[in-house]
Amino acid sequence: MTRAEMLRDYVAAARTRRFRAGRHDCALFAAGWVQAVTGVDHAEGWRGYTSLRAGKAMLAEAGHKDHVGLVATILEEIPPAMARTGDIAVIDDNALGVVSAERVFVLRHDGVGHVSRMQAKRAFRV
């Protein structure tokens, strides 16, 4: 199965789930994708916060500015223009999404959406 096919299936499954902080939010959407590709669960121990504020507090307690800062300690940062399908992109300085060709799949409160990859401020290799 190609990475694009894996991503198609991953996004299709994510579309069926409602946004819930600590269970299905942008950070865990990205972490779930990384786990699907690599087999490594970088979100282990981070799930279960009940609000985005509580999640940020957990990150701060561990010495991270935010969830993007945590990702930067785990994955190799690359220029957004070099991101390929399946890499992680940062949208609006704080939302994580998954690159798919010229789009980035993002998790919204009303489901999965997509934006232009031109909106990516940062990117990380998966």
N, C-alpha and C positions, 0 to 999 in steps of 0.2 A: 504494500500500500504506500502511495506517495505521501509526502508531507501535506500536500494540498488536499488529498482525499481524507487524511486523518483530521485535518483542520475542519473540513466540511462536516464530518461526522461529529466532531467535538462541539462545533457551534450549533449544530442541529439539536444535540442533547441539551446544551445550555439554554436554548430558546424555551424549553419546557419548564424552566425553573424561575421562580420569582426572586427578585433582589432581596437579600437579607444580609445585613451586616454580620460579619463573622461566620457566615455560612456560604453565601453566594454574592460576593461583591467584586469590584474590579480587580483587587489584589488576589483574591482567591480564584477568580476566573483565569487570570494570567498564570498563577501558580499551578492550577489544575492542568493547563495546557503544557507547561514545562514538565510536569510529572508524566503526562501522557506520552511525551516525546522521549524523555530521558529516563523515566522510571524513578526519579528522585523527587521526594516530596519535601520541597523547601518550606512549605507552609506548616509542617508538623510542629505542633506546639503553639501555633499562632491562631488557630481557629477558635471560635466560641465567644468572641467578644460580642456584646449585645448592641453596640452602636459604633459608628465610625469614630466618634470621640474616644470611646473606650479603646478601640483598636490603636488609635494614635497615641494614647497614653501608654499602652503596652510597648509600642515601638520606642517611645521616648525613654521609658524605663530601661530598655535594652540598649540605649545609646544611639538610636537611629532617629534622624530628623522626621522621617515619614516612611511610607511603604516604598516609595521610589528609592530612597536612600538605602533601604534594606536590599532591594533588587540590585543596586549598584555594587553591593558587597558580594553578591553571588554570581552574577552574570557579567560577561565582558561587554563593556559599553562600546558601541560603534556609531558612526555618523548615521542619522536617519536615512540618508540617501543610499546607504549601503545595506539597509535592512532587506531581508528576503522573506518570503512567505514562511510564517511560523516564528519569526523573531518577535520580541516584545517591543512595543512602542509606548511612549509617554505622550499623552494628549492633554492639552490645557495645563501642563505642568504638574498634574496630580492624578490623572486617570491612566490606568494601564490597559492596553489592548494588545491584540495579536494581529500582526501584519498579514495581509492576504493580497499579494500582487500590489495594486495601486490603492487599496483600501486598508483600513484598520478596523477589525471587529472590536467593538467596545460593549461593555455591559452598562445598560441604563436601568433606571428604576422601573421602566415599563418593558424591559426585555433586552435582547441583543440588537444592537444597531451597528452602523458602520459610518466612518468618516474618511475623508481623503487622507492618504498617508502624508500629504503635504502639511497637515496639521501636527505631525509628530515633532516634538521638541527634542526628544532623546530616543535612543533605541538600544536594545541589548540583544546580543546573539544567543540563540537557543540551539 
